[in-house]
Amino acid sequence: MPQLEAVVANINDLQNGEMRQVSVGETDVLLVRLADKYYALGAYCTHYQAPLAEGVLCDNHVVCPWHNAYFDLTTGEQQEPPGLDSLQKYEVKIEGDRIIVSIPENAAGRRQPNLAEYNPEDKRTFVILGAGAAGAHAAETLRVAGYQGRIVMVTQDDRLPYDRTWLSKDYLTGKVTQDDMPLRSAQFYQDCHIEVWLNKQVVQVDVSSKSISFADGESLQYDALLLATGGKPRQLNVPGSDLQNIFTVRSFADTDRILAAAGNAKRAVVIGSSFIGMEAASGLTQRGLEVTVVSPSTLPFEKILGAEIGKLFQQVHEENGVKFHLGRKATQIEGDGKVEAVVLDNGDRLDADLVVVGIGVQPATEFLQGLELHPKDGSVQVNEYLQAADGVYAAGDIARYPNWRTGEPTRIEHWRVAAQHGRIAAYNMAGQQVKYRGVPIFWTMQFQFPLRYVGHAEQWDEIIFQGDLQQREFMAFYVQGDRVLAAAASQRDTEAAAIVELMRLDRMPAPDELRRPDLDLVELLRS
């Protein structure tokens, strides 16, 4: 293959532990110096193409500044999701004091991870129930981990695994198309000998006999099983809730139905101020609808992010025309066949052509037999290896796992956590002993207001702010006792990536240090 070659820097231009973006022809390259060796790799994260030079370098890896995928800088291998592919690694030569990088012509900057080949002599069958983030990452991580037996990924959806985070964000607003949504192609799964069973409804999993029964009468035996069935949207239970044009947002089909209804609609009511609900309000407003949010909460996200940031989200929405009825509940939906109005508990009547319900999810675990489920929500209780029983693992929204930072049993409904779980569960299914010690992360974009959230805090004693909330450039640290449990950040992407690493390394500064206006988290990480 023809090669392009260019002098990209002088050997003294970079210090050890430093990286920068350079160019070879028209191709961007990430140049890194580690222990007096130079490495050249693809310049952009394989998830959403974030520039990795704006991320954080720690030890031998880089943390993406947007959604915090990790990549080994000596090999390019992906180490943490949400990216699936690894970075392409390029040849580096030193001639005198010049650093020369060679790349293939039309270099892509990314490559598939190294995957074990299927071996028909391996008679084991590993089954993955669910094809969301956890299931999709688990399926190919089994091959990364060296497993060569049969893999069956089962989903009740009619599509290959896709990026669910876009359903209430860029797909709803029209910034991405159906063609952008799949995580992998059908050819990829075929090449990796990963069977994907679509439109398949599970009716029972019998742990004692290691068997799965399906609604169509078929059954399947397994040697190891990953439960990654996710959550089911909670439904509105009021008179009229069975009318047409009342939607939840969980699947591709859900958002397609909303988009079809929105094309002939003027007014929408969103019930619930969850992230799904608020993202739907943002998306429908950007499509030209008049949107009203109804919620029993006094502020959006107050229980998760606190009053100050909750007020800021409300302000952002109101600036864009969204109306709010907070501290209120919907008691009735009116309409002749399809929704025409939402009636509130104070008697207010809101005209509506469509309604989006975003009042949370519950774990989809009702089909499990032989597992002790959590009495509160039916989640699957797992150990630090994400194991629920002999040969049975659980990941994602349904898994209640021990939080290594607090010791508390924890269940988190985040896309990236599900992807992390899927990878760790797969390694353990393949025979390795890998504990889950991930740092939870989620992100949202509502209108032009982005927020990153790192860690997990169900309650806190105080919130320490740095930056300016009104300028929408800030960090917020959620403190309990003398420990930071979580942090939120807007337009402080590099610092947010540093927080991820500091939490992973258990090196977060004490609250008193965080009050110092001159504290540099990136420099703290490097020290």
TAFENJO-V670077 format. One record per residue. N is the residue number from 0. RES is the residue in one letter. SS is DSSP state (A for helix, B for strand, O for the rest). PHI is phi in degrees with one decimal (NA if undefined). D_CENTER is the distance of its C-alpha to the mean C-alpha in whole Angstrom. Layout:
N | RES | SS | PHI | D_CENTER
N | RES | SS | PHI | D_CENTER
This chain:
0 | M | O | NA | 37
1 | P | O | -59.2 | 38
2 | Q | B | -113.7 | 36
3 | L | B | -105.4 | 36
4 | E | B | -135.8 | 37
5 | A | B | -154.6 | 37
6 | V | B | -79.0 | 38
7 | V | B | -109.2 | 35
8 | A | B | -171.2 | 36
9 | N | B | -94.0 | 39
10 | I | O | -62.1 | 38
11 | N | O | -94.5 | 39
12 | D | O | -73.6 | 36
13 | L | O | -118.5 | 33
14 | Q | O | -90.3 | 33
15 | N | O | -59.0 | 32
16 | G | O | 80.4 | 28
17 | E | B | -120.3 | 28
18 | M | B | -138.7 | 26
19 | R | B | -154.5 | 27
20 | Q | B | -91.5 | 26
21 | V | B | -128.4 | 29
22 | S | B | -130.9 | 31
23 | V | B | -120.5 | 32
24 | G | O | 63.8 | 34
25 | E | O | -101.1 | 31
26 | T | B | -100.4 | 28
27 | D | B | -80.3 | 26
28 | V | B | -134.5 | 26
29 | L | B | -93.7 | 25
30 | L | B | -104.3 | 28
31 | V | B | -133.9 | 27
32 | R | B | -116.7 | 30
33 | L | B | -134.4 | 30
34 | A | O | 48.7 | 33
35 | D | O | 64.9 | 35
36 | K | B | -114.4 | 33
37 | Y | B | -112.9 | 32
38 | Y | B | -129.9 | 29
39 | A | B | -126.8 | 28
40 | L | B | -142.4 | 24
41 | G | B | -54.7 | 22
42 | A | O | -87.4 | 22
43 | Y | B | -124.4 | 18
44 | C | O | -59.4 | 15
45 | T | O | -81.0 | 14
46 | H | O | -87.1 | 11
47 | Y | O | -118.7 | 12
48 | Q | O | 68.6 | 15
49 | A | O | -68.9 | 15
50 | P | B | -71.9 | 19
51 | L | A | -68.4 | 18
52 | A | A | -63.5 | 22
53 | E | A | -91.1 | 20
54 | G | O | -87.3 | 18
55 | V | B | -122.1 | 19
56 | L | B | -97.7 | 21
57 | C | B | -143.1 | 22
58 | D | O | 54.4 | 24
59 | N | O | -109.2 | 24
60 | H | B | -131.3 | 20
61 | V | B | -116.2 | 18
62 | V | B | -105.0 | 15
63 | C | O | -59.4 | 14
64 | P | O | -74.0 | 14
65 | W | O | -93.6 | 11
66 | H | O | -124.9 | 8
67 | N | O | 66.3 | 10
68 | A | O | -65.6 | 10
69 | Y | B | -113.5 | 14
70 | F | B | -136.1 | 17
71 | D | B | -72.9 | 20
72 | L | O | -80.1 | 23
73 | T | O | -88.8 | 26
74 | T | O | -125.5 | 24
75 | G | O | 87.4 | 21
76 | E | O | -64.8 | 19
77 | Q | B | -72.6 | 15
78 | Q | B | -113.2 | 15
79 | E | B | -139.7 | 11
80 | P | O | -72.6 | 8
81 | P | O | -92.5 | 6
82 | G | O | -62.8 | 10
83 | L | O | -105.8 | 12
84 | D | O | -80.8 | 15
85 | S | B | -95.4 | 17
86 | L | B | -85.8 | 20
87 | Q | O | -72.7 | 23
88 | K | B | -105.2 | 26
89 | Y | B | -115.6 | 29
90 | E | B | -76.9 | 33
91 | V | B | -121.6 | 34
92 | K | B | -125.0 | 38
93 | I | B | -113.4 | 40
94 | E | B | -123.3 | 43
95 | G | O | 66.9 | 45
96 | D | O | -106.9 | 43
97 | R | B | -101.5 | 41
98 | I | B | -101.4 | 37
99 | I | B | -116.8 | 37
100 | V | B | -114.8 | 34
101 | S | B | -113.1 | 34
102 | I | B | -133.2 | 32
103 | P | B | -66.2 | 32
104 | E | O | -60.8 | 33
105 | N | O | 62.1 | 30
106 | A | O | -61.2 | 28
107 | A | O | -86.6 | 24
108 | G | O | 84.7 | 22
109 | R | B | -144.2 | 20
110 | R | B | -151.8 | 21
111 | Q | O | -69.8 | 20
112 | P | O | -65.8 | 20
113 | N | O | -74.3 | 23
114 | L | O | -118.1 | 23
115 | A | O | -69.5 | 26
116 | E | O | -84.3 | 28
117 | Y | O | -63.8 | 29
118 | N | O | -124.6 | 32
119 | P | O | -61.6 | 34
120 | E | O | -73.9 | 36
121 | D | O | -84.1 | 33
122 | K | O | -87.8 | 33
123 | R | O | -74.3 | 30
124 | T | B | -123.5 | 28
125 | F | B | -105.0 | 24
126 | V | B | -114.3 | 22
127 | I | B | -119.8 | 19
128 | L | B | -95.1 | 18
129 | G | O | 118.1 | 15
130 | A | O | -127.6 | 14
131 | G | O | -84.6 | 10
132 | A | A | -60.0 | 7
133 | A | A | -64.8 | 10
134 | G | A | -64.9 | 13
135 | A | A | -64.6 | 12
136 | H | A | -68.6 | 11
137 | A | A | -64.0 | 14
138 | A | A | -58.4 | 17
139 | E | A | -82.0 | 17
140 | T | A | -66.8 | 17
141 | L | A | -57.1 | 20
142 | R | A | -71.8 | 22
143 | V | A | -60.5 | 20
144 | A | O | -77.8 | 22
145 | G | O | 98.3 | 25
146 | Y | O | -69.3 | 25
147 | Q | O | -117.8 | 28
148 | G | O | -83.6 | 28
149 | R | B | -77.3 | 27
150 | I | B | -122.1 | 23
151 | V | B | -123.8 | 23
152 | M | B | -107.0 | 19
153 | V | B | -113.4 | 20
154 | T | O | -141.6 | 19
155 | Q | O | -82.0 | 20
156 | D | O | -73.5 | 19
157 | D | O | -102.6 | 21
158 | R | O | -133.2 | 19
159 | L | O | -64.1 | 17
160 | P | O | -50.4 | 13
161 | Y | B | -135.0 | 12
162 | D | O | -80.6 | 9
163 | R | A | -65.5 | 8
164 | T | A | -62.8 | 7
165 | W | A | -77.8 | 10
166 | L | O | -59.7 | 12
167 | S | O | -102.3 | 13
168 | K | O | -120.1 | 13
169 | D | A | -70.8 | 14
170 | Y | A | -72.8 | 15
171 | L | A | -65.3 | 17
172 | T | A | -82.9 | 19
173 | G | O | 91.4 | 20
174 | K | O | -76.9 | 18
175 | V | O | -126.0 | 17
176 | T | O | -108.1 | 19
177 | Q | A | -57.3 | 19
178 | D | A | -67.9 | 19
179 | D | A | -82.7 | 16
180 | M | A | -78.2 | 14
181 | P | B | -62.9 | 15
182 | L | O | -76.6 | 13
183 | R | O | -142.1 | 16
184 | S | O | -85.8 | 20
185 | A | A | -60.9 | 22
186 | Q | A | -64.5 | 24
187 | F | A | -58.0 | 21
188 | Y | A | -65.1 | 21
189 | Q | A | -65.5 | 25
190 | D | A | -63.1 | 26
191 | C | O | -88.2 | 24
192 | H | O | 53.6 | 25
193 | I | B | -107.8 | 22
194 | E | B | -77.6 | 24
195 | V | B | -115.4 | 21
196 | W | B | -94.6 | 23
197 | L | O | -92.8 | 22
198 | N | O | 52.9 | 24
199 | K | O | -116.1 | 24
200 | Q | O | -99.8 | 24
201 | V | B | -84.2 | 25
202 | V | B | -110.4 | 27
203 | Q | B | -161.5 | 28
204 | V | B | -117.6 | 27
205 | D | B | -104.7 | 30
206 | V | O | -65.9 | 29
207 | S | O | -65.8 | 33
208 | S | O | -102.7 | 33
209 | K | O | 51.5 | 30
210 | S | B | -131.1 | 30
211 | I | B | -123.6 | 28
212 | S | B | -111.5 | 30
213 | F | B | -115.3 | 29
214 | A | O | -63.9 | 30
215 | D | O | -85.2 | 32
216 | G | O | 94.8 | 34
217 | E | O | -76.9 | 32
218 | S | B | -140.7 | 31
219 | L | B | -148.4 | 30
220 | Q | B | -93.0 | 30
221 | Y | O | -131.8 | 28
222 | D | O | -96.3 | 28
223 | A | B | -143.5 | 25
224 | L | B | -134.5 | 22
225 | L | B | -111.2 | 19
226 | L | B | -90.1 | 18
227 | A | O | -139.4 | 14
228 | T | O | -84.4 | 15
229 | G | O | 71.0 | 13
230 | G | B | -112.2 | 14
231 | K | B | -105.2 | 17
232 | P | B | -61.0 | 17
233 | R | O | -70.3 | 20
234 | Q | O | -96.6 | 23
235 | L | O | -75.5 | 26
236 | N | O | -119.4 | 29
237 | V | O | -137.5 | 32
238 | P | B | -54.8 | 35
239 | G | O | 91.2 | 34
240 | S | O | -72.7 | 30
241 | D | O | -96.4 | 31
242 | L | O | -68.9 | 32
243 | Q | B | -70.8 | 31
244 | N | O | 69.7 | 28
245 | I | B | -113.9 | 26
246 | F | B | -130.0 | 22
247 | T | O | -111.0 | 19
248 | V | O | -123.2 | 16
249 | R | O | -140.7 | 14
250 | S | O | -120.4 | 15
251 | F | A | -55.3 | 16
252 | A | A | -62.1 | 20
253 | D | A | -58.0 | 19
254 | T | A | -66.8 | 18
255 | D | A | -61.2 | 21
256 | R | A | -66.8 | 23
257 | I | A | -62.2 | 22
258 | L | A | -63.5 | 23
259 | A | A | -63.9 | 26
260 | A | A | -69.3 | 27
261 | A | A | -65.1 | 26
262 | G | O | -63.2 | 29
263 | N | O | -117.1 | 32
264 | A | O | -116.9 | 30
265 | K | O | -115.9 | 31
266 | R | B | -127.0 | 30
267 | A | B | -130.5 | 27
268 | V | B | -115.9 | 26
269 | V | B | -104.7 | 23
270 | I | B | -102.5 | 23
271 | G | O | 110.8 | 21
272 | S | O | -110.5 | 19
273 | S | O | -72.1 | 16
274 | F | A | -62.8 | 13
275 | I | A | -60.7 | 13
276 | G | A | -63.1 | 17
277 | M | A | -70.2 | 17
278 | E | A | -66.3 | 15
279 | A | A | -64.4 | 17
280 | A | A | -61.2 | 20
281 | S | A | -62.8 | 19
282 | G | A | -64.9 | 19
283 | L | A | -69.7 | 22
284 | T | A | -62.8 | 24
285 | Q | A | -67.6 | 23
286 | R | O | -89.1 | 24
287 | G | O | 99.0 | 28
288 | L | O | -87.1 | 28
289 | E | B | -85.7 | 29
290 | V | B | -118.5 | 26
291 | T | B | -124.6 | 27
292 | V | B | -103.5 | 24
293 | V | B | -115.6 | 26
294 | S | B | -154.2 | 25
295 | P | O | -71.4 | 27
296 | S | O | -71.8 | 25
297 | T | O | -81.1 | 27
298 | L | O | -146.9 | 24
299 | P | O | -62.2 | 21
300 | F | O | 63.2 | 18
301 | E | A | -60.1 | 21
302 | K | A | -72.5 | 20
303 | I | A | -99.8 | 17
304 | L | A | -116.4 | 18
305 | G | O | 93.8 | 22
306 | A | A | -65.7 | 24
307 | E | A | -62.5 | 25
308 | I | A | -74.7 | 21
309 | G | A | -59.2 | 21
310 | K | A | -61.9 | 25
311 | L | A | -65.3 | 23
312 | F | A | -61.3 | 20
313 | Q | A | -60.9 | 23
314 | Q | A | -61.9 | 26
315 | V | A | -58.7 | 23
316 | H | A | -65.9 | 23
317 | E | A | -64.3 | 27
318 | E | A | -60.3 | 28
319 | N | O | -100.1 | 26
320 | G | O | 100.3 | 28
321 | V | O | -72.9 | 26
322 | K | B | -103.7 | 28
323 | F | B | -126.9 | 28
324 | H | B | -123.1 | 29
325 | L | B | -95.0 | 28
326 | G | O | 70.5 | 30
327 | R | O | -128.0 | 30
328 | K | O | -125.2 | 30
329 | A | B | -80.2 | 30
330 | T | B | -111.1 | 33
331 | Q | B | -162.2 | 34
332 | I | B | -112.0 | 33
333 | E | B | -106.8 | 36
334 | G | B | 162.5 | 37
335 | D | O | -107.3 | 39
336 | G | O | 90.3 | 37
337 | K | B | -132.1 | 34
338 | V | B | -61.4 | 32
339 | E | B | -125.9 | 35
340 | A | B | -161.5 | 34
341 | V | B | -114.6 | 32
342 | V | B | -102.0 | 35
343 | L | B | -99.2 | 34
344 | D | O | -69.1 | 35
345 | N | O | -99.3 | 37
346 | G | O | 93.0 | 39
347 | D | O | -60.7 | 37
348 | R | B | -121.7 | 36
349 | L | B | -106.2 | 34
350 | D | B | -62.7 | 34
351 | A | O | -154.0 | 31
352 | D | O | -95.7 | 31
353 | L | B | -152.4 | 28
354 | V | B | -129.7 | 25
355 | V | B | -111.4 | 22
356 | V | B | -103.8 | 21
357 | G | O | -130.5 | 18
358 | I | O | -116.1 | 19
359 | G | O | 100.3 | 16
360 | V | B | -130.4 | 16
361 | Q | B | -128.7 | 18
362 | P | B | -57.6 | 17
363 | A | O | -87.6 | 19
364 | T | O | -134.3 | 21
365 | E | O | -65.5 | 24
366 | F | O | -90.4 | 25
367 | L | B | -82.0 | 25
368 | Q | B | -128.4 | 29
369 | G | O | 101.1 | 30
370 | L | O | -116.5 | 27
371 | E | O | -83.3 | 27
372 | L | B | -95.8 | 24
373 | H | O | -66.3 | 24
374 | P | O | -66.0 | 26
375 | K | O | -76.2 | 24
376 | D | O | -135.1 | 22
377 | G | O | 76.6 | 22
378 | S | O | -74.0 | 19
379 | V | B | -93.4 | 20
380 | Q | B | -88.4 | 21
381 | V | O | -126.1 | 20
382 | N | O | -91.8 | 22
383 | E | O | -68.0 | 20
384 | Y | O | -96.3 | 20
385 | L | O | 66.0 | 18
386 | Q | B | -97.3 | 21
387 | A | B | -102.2 | 23
388 | A | B | -163.9 | 26
389 | D | O | -58.6 | 28
390 | G | O | 76.9 | 26
391 | V | B | -123.5 | 23
392 | Y | B | -126.8 | 20
393 | A | B | -136.2 | 17
394 | A | O | -147.3 | 13
395 | G | A | 83.3 | 10
396 | D | A | -58.8 | 11
397 | I | A | -89.7 | 15
398 | A | B | -91.4 | 15
399 | R | B | -106.7 | 17
400 | Y | B | -120.2 | 17
401 | P | B | -75.3 | 20
402 | N | O | -73.3 | 18
403 | W | O | -67.3 | 20
404 | R | O | -81.3 | 20
405 | T | O | -119.4 | 22
406 | G | O | 82.3 | 23
407 | E | O | -86.9 | 22
408 | P | B | -61.7 | 20
409 | T | B | -137.6 | 17
410 | R | O | -129.2 | 14
411 | I | O | -130.8 | 11
412 | E | O | -103.3 | 9
413 | H | O | -118.3 | 5
414 | W | A | -59.1 | 3
415 | R | A | -69.9 | 3
416 | V | A | -61.3 | 6
417 | A | A | -60.5 | 7
418 | A | A | -64.5 | 7
419 | Q | A | -58.9 | 9
420 | H | A | -56.8 | 11
421 | G | A | -59.3 | 12
422 | R | A | -65.3 | 13
423 | I | A | -64.9 | 15
424 | A | A | -59.7 | 17
425 | A | A | -63.5 | 18
426 | Y | A | -59.3 | 19
427 | N | A | -72.1 | 21
428 | M | A | -60.6 | 22
429 | A | O | -81.0 | 24
430 | G | O | 106.5 | 26
431 | Q | O | -84.8 | 24
432 | Q | O | -117.6 | 24
433 | V | O | -121.6 | 21
434 | K | O | -81.3 | 20
435 | Y | O | -83.0 | 16
436 | R | O | -131.8 | 16
437 | G | O | -79.3 | 13
438 | V | O | -107.3 | 12
439 | P | O | -64.1 | 9
440 | I | B | -142.5 | 7
441 | F | B | -140.2 | 6
442 | W | B | -142.7 | 8
443 | T | B | -144.7 | 10
444 | M | B | -134.7 | 13
445 | Q | B | -123.8 | 16
446 | F | O | 55.3 | 19
447 | Q | O | -108.4 | 19
448 | F | B | -109.0 | 18
449 | P | B | -95.6 | 15
450 | L | B | -141.8 | 13
451 | R | B | -111.8 | 11
452 | Y | B | -131.6 | 11
453 | V | B | -123.9 | 12
454 | G | B | 90.6 | 13
455 | H | O | -157.5 | 14
456 | A | O | -139.1 | 18
457 | E | O | -85.0 | 19
458 | Q | O | -152.7 | 22
459 | W | O | -152.5 | 24
460 | D | O | -88.9 | 27
461 | E | B | -158.9 | 27
462 | I | B | -119.0 | 24
463 | I | B | -99.2 | 26
464 | F | B | -104.3 | 25
465 | Q | B | -125.4 | 25
466 | G | B | 96.5 | 26
467 | D | B | -129.8 | 27
468 | L | O | -62.2 | 25
469 | Q | O | -67.6 | 27
470 | Q | O | -81.6 | 26
471 | R | O | 60.9 | 23
472 | E | B | -136.3 | 22
473 | F | B | -160.5 | 22
474 | M | B | -129.9 | 20
475 | A | B | -131.9 | 21
476 | F | B | -114.1 | 21
477 | Y | B | -97.5 | 21
478 | V | B | -112.6 | 24
479 | Q | B | -127.2 | 25
480 | G | O | 66.2 | 29
481 | D | O | -113.0 | 29
482 | R | B | -128.9 | 25
483 | V | B | -85.4 | 22
484 | L | B | -91.5 | 19
485 | A | B | -157.5 | 17
486 | A | B | -147.9 | 17
487 | A | B | -121.4 | 16
488 | A | B | -148.5 | 16
489 | S | B | -130.8 | 17
490 | Q | O | 55.9 | 19
491 | R | O | -134.0 | 19
492 | D | A | -63.7 | 16
493 | T | A | -65.1 | 18
494 | E | A | -64.1 | 19
495 | A | A | -63.0 | 15
496 | A | A | -64.5 | 15
497 | A | A | -65.3 | 18
498 | I | A | -62.2 | 17
499 | V | A | -55.7 | 14
500 | E | A | -68.7 | 17
501 | L | A | -62.9 | 20
502 | M | A | -68.1 | 18
503 | R | A | -60.0 | 17
504 | L | O | -86.0 | 21
505 | D | O | 58.1 | 22
506 | R | O | -121.8 | 24
507 | M | O | -60.8 | 23
508 | P | O | -65.8 | 26
509 | A | O | -69.3 | 28
510 | P | A | -52.8 | 28
511 | D | A | -61.8 | 31
512 | E | A | -66.4 | 30
513 | L | A | -67.9 | 27
514 | R | O | -78.1 | 30
515 | R | O | -74.8 | 31
516 | P | O | -66.0 | 31
517 | D | O | -93.7 | 32
518 | L | O | -66.9 | 29
519 | D | O | -112.6 | 27
520 | L | A | -66.9 | 24
521 | V | A | -67.5 | 23
522 | E | A | -65.3 | 27
523 | L | A | -60.0 | 27
524 | L | A | -65.9 | 24
525 | R | A | -74.5 | 27
526 | S | O | -76.9 | 30
